[in-house]
């Protein structure tokens, strides 16, 4: 909601932090859901389904999300990792 208001008002100074906060909130919700899933698996209430995924894309997303929250540190994906 705040992000939409900032976009409508063209407030670029606050837009970037709001985008990061929204992304982090989504990530936390996803982590909570994953923890609940692990709990269900441990209770044998569901089966684990494994699927292939793009590791480099997941790492790039992680770097994009964590980067703004770690001022003074530079995060980058090593060239060797990009070729995996």
RADAHU-V344533 format. One record per pair of residues at least 24 apart in sequence whose ideal C-beta (glycine too) atoms are under 6 Angstrom apart, sorted by the first residue. I is the first residue (numbers start at 1). J is the second residue. D is the distance in whole Angstrom. If there is no record, write none. Layout:
i & j & d
I & J & D
I & J & D
//
This chain:
i & j & d
20 & 68 & 5
23 & 65 & 6
56 & 82 & 6
//
